[in-house]
Amino acid sequence: MLVHVVSFSVADVSRLPRSAVANLAHGLRSAGATAEVLVPSVHHTDRRAAIDAYAAELAARWEREQPDLVHTIGVVATAAALTAGRGVIPVVATFDQSPADAVLEADLAAAVAGVLPLSSTERERWWAARVPTVRSGALALPVPVPDPDAGPAAEGGHVLTLAQGRALDLVVASMPHWRSTRLVVLGGRREGPPPRTRRLARSLGVLDRIEWHPGARGPARRDLWAGAAVVVAAADGARHGGHVLEAAVHGVPAVALADGAHLDLVVAGTTGLLVDPADGPTGLGRAVARLLADPLRVRGYGAAALVRAQAVHDPLTAGERLLGHYELFLGRDTDPPTSKPRPSATGTGPARMCPDRARLAVEYLPMARRLARRYAGRGQALEELEQVASLGLVKAAGGFDETAGTDFPGYAVPTILGELRRHFRDHAWTVRVPRALQEATLQVQQASDRLRQSLGQEGSAAHVAQELGLSEDEVLLARRTRGEAMTAHSLDLPVGDDDSAPLRDRIGGDDPDLARVEDLAAVGAALRRLPPREREIIALRFYGDRTQQEIAEQLGMSQVHVSRLLSRTLTVLRDHVLEGAPLPASWGAVAA
């Protein structure tokens, strides 16, 4: 697939960092696509002039080489691509302006093949507006895989922010709650902080605790990240979440105002903290102070953020997911169901079947049968699946436009696969369940298949939930529905060697002690990693039934120190067992 990523680098019409656009193309190439980033050669500050000039450049380029699909970033790039493509080249748009021009975005969304949003919050907004968009998650920006030696956040480090303008003022206003911790500012103007921000910092008595490094790049920027303990992400980067993502790559946890992509990128209580914007400077400052006061939690959140960035935003993984999104748009397997058909070169819609197109369908019939055999063994007869695939082939032949620059197999395969998936969604159920649950079940199955390929093992419910933007309970319900509603059996079905006993006699109940066994195993494994001093304190307190004062006298320390060590150790153990937070690296390997 030849993909052109079309962007515009004027700050007032696009907020996605230029490096993120380059990473999109790199991720696509890592996944096997041919991708190229196109940017205008001449810039205009007037939006209309910029659109006209850029459209002329794109039209000239596409006269020489027409892409299979165009992914646009921003409103200017989208408007220019639609003008240059003349309705023939499919355009998938990502809108990244903050604040957004909602009216212009809505007009452009009505004209493109679909919108690929930057967050699940935005995706829900496009669903409500009946704009075609994917249901398998928001756009995951590819980021370079960090070096294996990159460690989690530094203990005792500074607070870092990339906020600008009023968002930076909010961060500065929250500083009195941090005590003496320094703030390093990477965002903003290169000439330094605006006078308003400087006056605010001086009035709060925190000006001497702020270091200004706007626009730092290369080794200097890496050094600043290496010394950071926490990043504060304010609302100005919420739409694309780039600030949080850059922090995760460096193993730094985020305290983010819960908005936009922040809700997708920060797993509250695992990779960072989310703060309600309504809580203002006080709520933000207290959240940062609470995290800084617990170095173990800082290291655990940082390590979890780094692992999640490696798993979700690795260029190959993100690129394969992005190609899957493109195929869904080209195959019309999008939501809502009223997605527009792909226009033909004349703008009159799909062509009617003619003898040439009928011969095309007959010629590629073996391909449709091969695709049908992919779904064999899932409870549906192979003959029925081949009929569904053949119907999809006929639809593809009727709608194929040879002037659009795509070969027939590249156009037909997504259409046939879409028909097969819809067949399973609508007919492969022994027990009828609500449509929403049917669709969720198929989404979970597809996401599980992708994770199995990328991780090399079965993805957990938590992994699938993060992939789809669902809760773990919804994922578990979908998996249980697939196992029970698609392959239901009568309770009177004879089972056993002699077929003498009905199935109902062999159905057991839940053992309430099973969950306790798992918890005990998790606690036991964690206890074996305790440092000697903490292990002895736990043993004396809970197995020796000693008081804290007695433990302090035996170990030669104060009762307050014993209480602090005991409380910190129990907190880490509880977060590890109940929430899956990683154990501190200083605890070492599991003891034999």
NUPAMI-606204 format. One record per residue (C-alpha): residue in one letter; y, x, z. Coordinates in steps of 0.05 Angstrom, whole numbers, padded with zeros to 5 digits, always signed. Each point is the difference from the previous one (the first is absolute). Layout:
// NUPAMI-606204
aYXZ
...
// end
This chain:
// NUPAMI-606204
m+00000+00000+00000
l+00069+00027-00019
v+00051-00019+00053
h+00074+00013-00001
v+00034+00000+00068
v+00072-00019-00014
s+00053+00015+00053
f+00075+00008+00008
s+00030+00052+00045
v+00068-00030+00018
a+00002-00010+00075
d+00032-00069-00001
v-00054-00031-00044
s-00063+00033+00027
r-00020+00023+00070
l-00071+00027-00012
p+00003+00076+00007
r-00007+00038-00065
s-00060+00038+00028
a-00035-00067+00012
v+00007-00019-00073
a-00029+00068-00021
n-00057-00010+00050
l-00017-00067-00034
a-00011+00035-00066
h-00039+00056+00034
g-00046-00050+00034
l-00013-00036-00065
r-00017+00065-00035
s-00047+00019+00058
a-00036-00066-00012
g-00011+00014-00074
a+00059-00036-00032
t+00052+00029-00046
a+00066-00010+00036
e+00071+00024-00013
v+00065-00011+00037
l+00059-00021-00043
v+00072+00006+00024
p+00065-00010-00039
s+00036+00060-00030
v+00069-00031+00011
h+00022-00036+00064
h+00050-00056+00006
t+00030-00028+00064
d+00008-00068-00033
r-00066-00038+00004
r+00006-00036-00067
a+00017+00064-00036
a-00057+00036+00034
i-00050-00054-00021
d+00023+00001-00073
a+00000+00075-00006
y-00067+00008+00034
a-00032-00056-00042
a+00022+00036-00064
e-00033+00065+00025
l-00065-00036+00018
a-00003-00038-00066
a+00006+00065-00039
r-00054+00032+00042
w-00048-00058-00007
e+00009-00001-00075
r-00036+00068+00001
e-00050-00013+00056
q-00013-00069+00029
p-00031-00002+00071
d-00054-00049+00022
l+00042-00019+00060
v+00069+00016+00030
h+00011+00005+00075
t+00075-00006+00015
i+00036+00020+00064
g+00063-00038+00014
v+00040-00055-00034
v+00035+00044-00052
a-00066+00031-00023
t-00034-00068-00002
a+00056-00033-00041
a+00002+00059-00048
a-00076+00000-00010
l-00002-00075-00013
t+00055+00007-00052
a-00033+00060-00034
g-00071-00030+00003
r+00021-00066-00034
g-00055-00038+00037
v-00056+00042-00032
i-00011+00054+00052
p-00022-00026+00068
v+00048+00019+00056
v-00019+00004+00074
a+00061+00004+00045
t+00012+00030+00069
f+00067-00018+00030
d+00026+00051+00051
q+00074-00015+00010
s+00023-00008+00072
p+00038-00044+00009
a-00031-00038-00058
d+00034-00040-00055
a-00046-00060+00011
v+00027-00042-00058
l-00008+00056-00051
e-00069+00020+00026
a-00023-00073-00005
d+00024-00005-00073
l-00036+00065-00019
a-00063-00020+00038
a-00005-00063-00043
a-00002+00043-00063
v-00049+00056+00018
a-00076-00001+00000
g+00001+00006+00076
v+00033+00031+00061
l-00033+00055+00040
p+00036-00004+00067
l+00012+00055+00051
s-00023-00040+00060
s-00043-00060+00020
t+00064-00034+00024
e+00030+00005-00069
r-00066-00021-00032
e+00000-00065+00040
r+00071-00014-00025
w-00022+00008-00073
w-00061-00045+00013
a+00046-00054+00027
a+00043+00006-00062
r-00062-00008-00045
v+00009+00070-00030
p-00064+00035-00023
t-00018+00055+00049
v-00063+00033+00026
r-00038-00025+00060
s-00034+00065+00018
g+00058+00033+00036
a+00069+00029-00012
l+00016+00064-00039
a-00027+00061+00036
l+00044+00059-00018
p-00041+00063-00016
v+00019+00060+00042
p-00026+00072-00004
v-00059+00012+00046
p+00025+00043+00059
d-00029+00068+00013
p-00062+00000+00045
d+00038+00041+00051
a+00054-00053+00007
g-00003-00023+00072
p+00026-00062+00036
a+00069-00007+00029
a+00029+00055+00043
e+00001-00011+00075
g+00069+00004+00030
g+00031-00001-00070
h+00062-00034-00025
v+00011-00070-00027
l+00012-00002-00075
t+00031-00054-00044
l+00018-00010-00073
a+00044-00060+00014
q+00069-00006-00031
g+00062-00041+00010
r-00004-00058+00049
a-00074+00014+00010
l+00017+00070+00024
d+00051-00029+00048
l-00055-00043+00030
v-00043+00061+00012
v+00057+00038+00032
a+00017-00060+00044
s-00072+00002+00027
m+00004+00074+00021
p+00023-00010+00072
h-00071-00026+00015
w-00032+00066-00021
r+00029+00044+00054
s+00007+00070-00028
t-00042-00003-00064
r+00037+00025-00063
l+00010-00042-00063
v-00007+00033-00068
v+00032-00038-00058
l-00029+00013-00069
g+00033-00058-00037
g+00072-00015-00016
r+00056+00037-00036
r-00006+00074-00014
e+00070+00013+00027
g-00022-00024+00069
p+00003-00063+00042
p+00052-00053-00014
p+00058-00002+00050
r-00023-00068+00026
t-00068+00029+00020
r+00031+00062+00031
r+00048-00043+00042
l-00057-00043+00024
a-00042+00061+00020
r+00060+00030+00037
s+00014-00065+00038
l-00073-00003+00023
g-00001+00073+00021
v-00056+00018-00048
l+00037+00039-00054
d-00024+00067+00025
r-00073-00024-00005
i+00004-00015-00075
e-00016+00050-00055
w+00022-00017-00071
h-00044+00023-00058
p+00014-00051-00056
g-00038+00014-00064
a-00042+00058+00029
r-00054+00021-00049
g-00058+00049-00006
p-00019+00045+00059
a+00060-00023+00041
r-00022-00072-00004
r-00073+00017+00016
d+00023+00039+00062
l+00040-00060+00024
w-00061-00045-00008
a-00044+00051+00035
g+00043-00003+00062
a+00005-00077+00001
a-00034-00042+00053
v+00022-00069-00025
v+00035-00029-00061
v+00046-00060+00008
a-00002-00043-00063
a+00057-00050-00005
a+00008-00059-00047
d+00033+00038-00057
g-00068+00029-00021
a-00040-00062+00017
r-00011-00026-00071
h-00039+00060-00025
g-00019+00031+00068
g+00008+00070-00027
h+00027+00027+00066
v-00062-00022+00038
l-00046+00026-00055
e+00033+00069+00000
a-00008+00002+00076
a-00074-00018-00005
v-00013+00056-00050
h+00027+00049+00053
g-00041-00032+00056
v+00062-00030+00034
p-00003-00070+00029
a+00055-00051-00015
v+00041-00047+00041
a+00023-00049-00054
l+00041-00063-00001
a-00052-00052-00021
d+00023-00017-00070
g-00026+00005-00072
a-00051+00055-00013
h+00005+00022+00073
l-00047-00057+00017
d-00052+00028-00048
l+00008+00074+00013
v+00002+00000+00076
v-00063-00025+00036
a+00031-00019+00066
g-00034+00034+00059
t-00038+00047-00046
t+00048+00039-00046
g+00066-00019+00032
l+00042-00055+00030
l+00036-00059-00032
v+00065-00026+00029
d+00031-00068-00013
p+00068+00011-00034
a+00028-00054+00047
d-00012+00046+00059
g+00057+00045-00024
p+00015+00070+00026
t-00029-00014+00069
g-00068-00022-00026
l-00002+00058-00050
g+00020+00051+00052
r-00050-00023+00051
a-00057+00002-00051
v+00018+00072-00018
a+00006+00020+00073
r-00067-00032+00017
l-00035+00039-00055
l+00035+00066+00017
a-00022-00007+00072
d-00074+00002-00020
p-00016+00064-00040
l-00073-00019-00005
r+00017-00066-00034
v+00049+00036-00046
r-00055+00048-00023
g-00051-00057-00007
y+00047-00044-00041
g+00020+00060-00043
a-00072+00018-00015
a-00017-00072-00017
a+00060-00005-00046
l-00021+00063-00036
v-00072-00024-00010
r+00024-00067-00026
a+00048+00033-00049
q-00058+00043-00026
a-00045-00061-00008
v+00048-00050-00030
h+00054+00042-00036
d-00041+00057-00028
p+00021+00005-00074
l-00070-00014-00027
t-00013-00059+00046
a+00069-00029-00010
g-00004+00012-00076
e-00066-00036-00007
r+00027-00059+00040
l+00062-00001-00044
l-00043-00001-00064
g-00038-00058+00031
h+00065-00038+00009
y+00019+00013-00073
e-00068-00026-00024
l+00009-00063+00041
f+00067-00014-00034
l-00028+00014-00069
g-00060-00043+00015
r+00041-00058+00028
d-00041+00001+00065
t+00063-00007+00042
d+00029-00048+00049
p+00030-00052-00008
p-00047-00034-00050
t+00059-00019-00043
s+00010+00072-00023
k+00029+00003-00070
p-00046+00019-00058
r+00013+00066-00034
p+00049-00014-00058
s-00017+00017-00071
a+00044+00041-00047
t+00030-00064-00029
g+00013-00031+00068
t-00042-00062-00017
g-00056+00013+00050
p-00073+00018-00013
a-00025-00006-00071
r-00050-00054-00019
m-00072+00022-00017
c-00010+00019-00072
p-00060+00030-00038
d+00024+00071+00013
r+00006-00012+00074
a-00067-00036+00002
r-00032+00062-00032
l+00035+00042+00053
a-00032-00041+00055
v-00069+00006-00032
e+00008+00075-00008
y+00015+00011+00074
l-00051-00049+00027
p-00045+00057+00025
m+00059+00026+00041
a+00009-00068+00033
r-00075-00002+00018
r+00005+00069+00031
l+00058-00022+00043
a-00040-00062+00021
r-00058+00043+00023
r+00046+00035+00049
y-00001-00064+00041
a-00075-00013-00005
g-00037-00009+00065
r+00057-00035+00036
g-00033-00069+00002
q+00018-00023-00071
a-00046-00002-00059
l+00012+00055-00051
e+00000-00049-00057
e+00057-00039+00032
l+00039+00063+00012
e-00008+00020-00073
q+00027-00068-00021
v+00061+00010+00045
a+00012+00070-00028
s-00007-00026-00071
l+00052-00054+00015
g+00047+00055+00026
l-00013+00039-00064
v+00019-00060-00043
k+00064-00008+00040
a+00017+00073-00009
a-00013-00003-00075
g+00045-00061-00006
g+00057+00032+00039
f-00005+00071-00027
d+00062+00027-00035
e-00015+00062-00040
t+00074+00017-00006
a+00008+00008+00076
g-00026+00071-00001
t-00065-00013+00039
d-00070+00005-00028
f-00045-00061+00006
p-00048+00026+00054
g+00059+00020+00044
y+00027-00071-00006
a-00067-00037+00004
v-00033+00035+00059
p+00051-00025+00053
t-00003-00070-00030
i-00077-00003+00003
l-00002+00028+00071
g+00052-00051+00021
e-00043-00057-00027
l-00061+00027+00038
r+00039+00006+00065
r+00027-00070-00007
h-00071-00025-00013
f-00024+00030+00066
r+00062-00026+00035
d-00011-00072-00024
h-00076-00008-00007
a-00040+00052+00038
w+00000-00038+00066
t-00059-00035+00031
v+00047-00031+00051
r+00069-00020-00023
v+00057+00034+00038
p+00075-00005-00008
r+00030+00034-00061
a+00043+00047+00042
l-00062+00024+00036
q-00038+00009-00065
e+00056+00043-00028
a+00004+00040+00065
t-00075+00013-00003
l+00004+00028-00070
q+00060+00043+00017
v-00037+00029+00060
q-00061+00015-00043
q+00042+00035-00053
a+00039+00039+00052
s-00065+00020+00034
d-00027+00026-00067
r+00063+00041-00011
l-00002+00030+00070
r-00074+00016-00007
q+00017+00041-00062
s+00061+00035+00030
l-00028+00012+00070
g-00073+00012-00018
q-00022-00051+00052
e+00007-00073+00018
g+00072-00017+00019
s+00010-00031+00069
a+00034-00067+00010
a+00062+00038+00022
h+00002+00040-00065
v-00009-00062-00042
a+00053-00037+00040
q+00051+00056-00012
e-00018+00001-00074
l+00012-00075-00009
g+00053-00013+00052
l-00046-00048+00038
s-00020-00002+00073
e-00068+00028+00021
d-00021-00071+00021
e+00013-00025-00071
v-00040+00057-00030
l-00059-00013+00047
l+00003-00075-00016
a-00001+00015-00075
r-00060+00046+00007
r-00038-00051+00042
t+00017-00054-00050
r-00027+00041-00057
g-00065+00013+00037
e-00010-00072+00022
a+00033-00048-00049
m-00025+00035-00063
t-00072+00008+00022
a-00013-00058+00048
h-00072-00019+00017
s-00029-00062+00032
l-00017+00005+00073
d-00068-00030-00017
l-00016+00057-00049
p-00070+00027+00018
v+00002+00074+00019
g-00049+00051+00028
d-00065+00029-00025
d-00035-00067-00003
d+00061-00043-00015
s-00017-00042+00060
a+00065+00004+00040
p+00067-00029-00024
l+00062+00043-00002
r+00032-00038+00057
d-00053+00028+00049
r+00019+00072-00017
i+00076-00006+00008
g+00023+00035+00063
g+00065-00003+00038
d+00053+00052+00012
d-00017+00052+00053
p+00063+00006+00044
d-00020+00070+00021
l+00003+00029-00071
a+00075+00008+00001
r-00005+00032+00069
v-00050+00051-00027
e+00049+00021-00055
d+00057+00005+00050
l-00043+00042+00047
a-00020+00046-00056
a+00073+00009-00022
v+00022+00014+00072
g-00057+00049+00011
a+00017+00039-00062
a+00073+00004+00020
l-00016+00021+00071
r-00041+00058-00026
r+00062+00027-00034
l+00042-00001+00063
p+00028+00068+00023
p-00035+00025+00064
r+00057-00019+00047
e+00009-00071-00025
r-00076-00009-00002
e-00006+00020+00073
i+00057-00047+00020
i-00034-00059-00036
a-00067+00017+00032
l+00029+00005+00071
r+00041-00064-00008
f-00051-00047-00032
y-00067+00031+00017
g+00017+00033+00066
d+00043-00058+00024
r+00054+00049+00024
t+00073-00018+00010
q+00054+00036-00038
q+00021+00036+00064
e-00070+00025+00012
i-00006+00024-00072
a+00067+00036+00006
e-00022+00036+00063
q-00066+00021-00032
l+00032+00026-00064
g+00061+00031+00033
m+00054-00041-00033
s+00048-00056+00020
q-00020-00073+00002
v+00056-00015-00050
h-00029+00050-00050
v-00070-00031+00008
s+00029-00069-00012
r+00037+00023-00062
l-00062+00034-00029
l-00044-00059+00015
s+00048-00051-00030
r+00010+00042-00064
t-00074+00012-00009
l-00018-00074+00009
t+00055-00021-00049
v-00027+00047-00054
l-00071-00023+00011
r+00020-00073-00003
d+00040+00008-00064
h-00057+00039-00031
v-00055-00051+00017
l+00040-00065-00011
e+00049+00019-00055
g-00035+00058-00035
a+00056+00050+00016
p-00023+00073-00010
l-00014+00043+00061
p+00046+00060+00011
a-00022+00062-00037
s+00005+00040+00065
w-00059-00038+00028
g-00047+00039-00044
a-00068-00017-00029
v-00053-00046+00031
a-00036+00036+00055
a-00076+00006-00006
// end
